[in-house]
Protein backbone atom coordinates (compact mmCIF):
# COMPACT_ATOMS: atom_id res chain seq x y z
CA UNK A 1 0.00 0.00 0.00
CA UNK A 2 1.29 3.45 -0.79
CA UNK A 3 1.80 6.05 1.89
CA UNK A 4 -1.00 8.21 0.52
CA UNK A 5 -3.45 5.32 0.77
CA UNK A 6 -2.29 4.49 4.29
CA UNK A 7 -2.54 8.15 5.27
CA UNK A 8 -6.09 8.36 3.88
CA UNK A 9 -7.09 5.15 5.67
CA UNK A 10 -5.70 6.57 8.91
CA UNK A 11 -7.56 9.83 8.41
CA UNK A 12 -10.79 7.94 7.73
CA UNK A 13 -10.43 5.89 10.91
CA UNK A 14 -9.31 8.78 13.13
CA UNK A 15 -11.12 11.85 11.94
CA UNK A 16 -14.18 10.41 10.23
CA UNK A 17 -14.73 7.54 12.68
CA UNK A 18 -15.02 4.96 9.91
CA UNK A 19 -14.57 1.26 10.53
CA UNK A 20 -11.84 -0.76 8.89
CA UNK A 21 -14.58 -2.55 6.94
CA UNK A 22 -15.94 0.70 5.50
CA UNK A 23 -12.45 2.01 4.69
CA UNK A 24 -11.63 -1.28 2.96
CA UNK A 25 -14.72 -0.84 0.81
CA UNK A 26 -13.84 2.76 -0.04
CA UNK A 27 -10.32 1.77 -1.03
CA UNK A 28 -11.57 -1.26 -2.96
CA UNK A 29 -9.77 -3.85 -0.85
CA UNK A 30 -11.31 -7.32 -1.20
CA UNK A 31 -12.10 -7.40 2.53
CA UNK A 32 -11.51 -5.72 5.88
CA UNK A 33 -9.06 -8.50 6.71
CA UNK A 34 -7.03 -7.73 3.57
CA UNK A 35 -6.77 -4.06 4.62
CA UNK A 36 -5.94 -5.00 8.22
CA UNK A 37 -3.18 -7.34 7.05
CA UNK A 38 -1.73 -4.66 4.78
CA UNK A 39 -1.81 -2.11 7.62
CA UNK A 40 0.05 -4.60 9.83
CA UNK A 41 2.69 -5.18 7.15
CA UNK A 42 3.20 -1.47 6.52
CA UNK A 43 3.11 -0.18 10.10
CA UNK A 44 3.73 -3.20 12.36
CA UNK A 45 0.54 -2.16 14.19
CA UNK A 46 -2.91 -3.65 14.14
CA UNK A 47 -5.74 -1.35 13.11
CA UNK A 48 -6.94 -1.38 16.74
CA UNK A 49 -3.58 -0.30 18.17
CA UNK A 50 -3.31 2.39 15.50
CA UNK A 51 -6.75 3.71 16.42
CA UNK A 52 -5.87 3.71 20.13
CA UNK A 53 -2.57 5.51 19.54
CA UNK A 54 -4.06 7.96 17.06
CA UNK A 55 -3.82 6.47 13.58
CA UNK A 56 -3.21 9.70 11.71
CA UNK A 57 -0.52 10.87 14.11
CA UNK A 58 1.22 7.49 14.22
CA UNK A 59 1.24 7.04 10.45
CA UNK A 60 2.50 10.61 10.05
CA UNK A 61 5.38 9.83 12.38
CA UNK A 62 6.14 6.60 10.49
CA UNK A 63 6.23 8.54 7.23
CA UNK A 64 8.50 11.11 8.83
CA UNK A 65 10.85 8.35 10.00
CA UNK A 66 10.96 6.95 6.46
CA UNK A 67 11.73 10.35 4.96
CA UNK A 68 14.37 11.26 7.53
CA UNK A 69 15.78 7.74 7.58
CA UNK A 70 16.13 7.41 11.33
CA UNK A 71 15.07 4.64 13.64
CA UNK A 72 14.15 6.95 16.49
CA UNK A 73 11.28 5.70 18.64
CA UNK A 74 7.90 7.32 18.08
CA UNK A 75 7.17 9.95 20.73
CA UNK A 76 3.90 9.87 22.57
CA UNK A 77 1.04 11.62 20.85
CA UNK A 78 0.17 15.03 22.29
CA UNK A 79 -3.13 15.08 24.16
CA UNK A 80 -6.13 16.00 22.05
CA UNK A 81 -8.04 19.10 22.92
CA UNK A 82 -11.76 18.52 23.27
CA UNK A 83 -13.79 20.67 20.92
FENJO-V552600 format. One record per residue. N is the residue number from 1. RES is the residue in one letter. OMEGA is omega in whole degrees, 0 to 359 (NA if undefined). NEAR is the number of other ideal C-beta (glycine too) atoms within 8 Angstrom. D_CENTER is the distance of its C-alpha to the mean C-alpha in Angstrom with 2 decimals. Layout:
# FENJO-V552600
n=N res=RES omega=OMEGA near=NEAR d_center=D_CENTER
n=N res=RES omega=OMEGA near=NEAR d_center=D_CENTER
This chain:
# FENJO-V552600
n=1 res=X omega=177 near=7 d_center=11.37
n=2 res=X omega=181 near=5 d_center=11.70
n=3 res=X omega=181 near=7 d_center=9.60
n=4 res=X omega=178 near=6 d_center=10.50
n=5 res=X omega=179 near=9 d_center=9.41
n=6 res=X omega=179 near=13 d_center=5.85
n=7 res=X omega=178 near=12 d_center=6.16
n=8 res=X omega=178 near=9 d_center=8.08
n=9 res=X omega=179 near=14 d_center=6.19
n=10 res=X omega=177 near=14 d_center=3.79
n=11 res=X omega=182 near=11 d_center=7.41
n=12 res=X omega=180 near=12 d_center=9.02
n=13 res=X omega=185 near=16 d_center=7.77
n=14 res=X omega=191 near=11 d_center=8.39
n=15 res=X omega=182 near=6 d_center=11.30
n=16 res=X omega=178 near=7 d_center=12.84
n=17 res=X omega=181 near=4 d_center=12.56
n=18 res=X omega=175 near=9 d_center=12.18
n=19 res=X omega=176 near=7 d_center=12.12
n=20 res=X omega=179 near=12 d_center=10.41
n=21 res=X omega=182 near=7 d_center=13.97
n=22 res=X omega=178 near=9 d_center=14.34
n=23 res=X omega=178 near=13 d_center=11.27
n=24 res=X omega=178 near=13 d_center=12.64
n=25 res=X omega=179 near=8 d_center=15.95
n=26 res=X omega=183 near=8 d_center=15.04
n=27 res=X omega=177 near=10 d_center=13.65
n=28 res=X omega=170 near=4 d_center=16.68
n=29 res=X omega=181 near=10 d_center=15.34
n=30 res=X omega=180 near=4 d_center=18.32
n=31 res=X omega=175 near=7 d_center=16.77
n=32 res=X omega=179 near=10 d_center=13.94
n=33 res=X omega=179 near=6 d_center=14.68
n=34 res=X omega=178 near=10 d_center=14.36
n=35 res=X omega=180 near=15 d_center=10.78
n=36 res=X omega=179 near=11 d_center=10.03
n=37 res=X omega=179 near=8 d_center=12.10
n=38 res=X omega=177 near=10 d_center=10.53
n=39 res=X omega=179 near=16 d_center=7.01
n=40 res=X omega=180 near=10 d_center=9.42
n=41 res=X omega=185 near=6 d_center=11.42
n=42 res=X omega=187 near=7 d_center=9.14
n=43 res=X omega=187 near=11 d_center=7.49
n=44 res=X omega=175 near=3 d_center=10.27
n=45 res=X omega=171 near=10 d_center=8.41
n=46 res=X omega=176 near=8 d_center=8.97
n=47 res=X omega=181 near=12 d_center=7.06
n=48 res=X omega=180 near=6 d_center=9.67
n=49 res=X omega=175 near=8 d_center=9.34
n=50 res=X omega=180 near=16 d_center=5.75
n=51 res=X omega=181 near=10 d_center=7.44
n=52 res=X omega=182 near=6 d_center=10.49
n=53 res=X omega=187 near=10 d_center=9.50
n=54 res=X omega=188 near=11 d_center=7.92
n=55 res=X omega=184 near=14 d_center=4.17
n=56 res=X omega=179 near=12 d_center=5.59
n=57 res=X omega=183 near=10 d_center=8.00
n=58 res=X omega=179 near=15 d_center=6.58
n=59 res=X omega=176 near=13 d_center=4.91
n=60 res=X omega=179 near=10 d_center=8.23
n=61 res=X omega=178 near=10 d_center=10.14
n=62 res=X omega=177 near=10 d_center=9.28
n=63 res=X omega=178 near=10 d_center=10.41
n=64 res=X omega=179 near=8 d_center=13.28
n=65 res=X omega=178 near=12 d_center=14.28
n=66 res=X omega=182 near=8 d_center=14.53
n=67 res=X omega=182 near=6 d_center=16.59
n=68 res=X omega=177 near=6 d_center=18.74
n=69 res=X omega=178 near=5 d_center=19.11
n=70 res=X omega=176 near=5 d_center=19.27
n=71 res=X omega=179 near=3 d_center=18.27
n=72 res=X omega=177 near=5 d_center=18.35
n=73 res=X omega=178 near=3 d_center=16.56
n=74 res=X omega=176 near=8 d_center=13.71
n=75 res=X omega=177 near=5 d_center=15.64
n=76 res=X omega=180 near=4 d_center=15.21
n=77 res=X omega=175 near=8 d_center=13.54
n=78 res=X omega=179 near=4 d_center=16.47
n=79 res=X omega=178 near=4 d_center=17.67
n=80 res=X omega=177 near=5 d_center=16.99
n=81 res=X omega=178 near=4 d_center=20.21
n=82 res=X omega=179 near=3 d_center=21.28
n=83 res=X omega=NA near=2 d_center=22.42
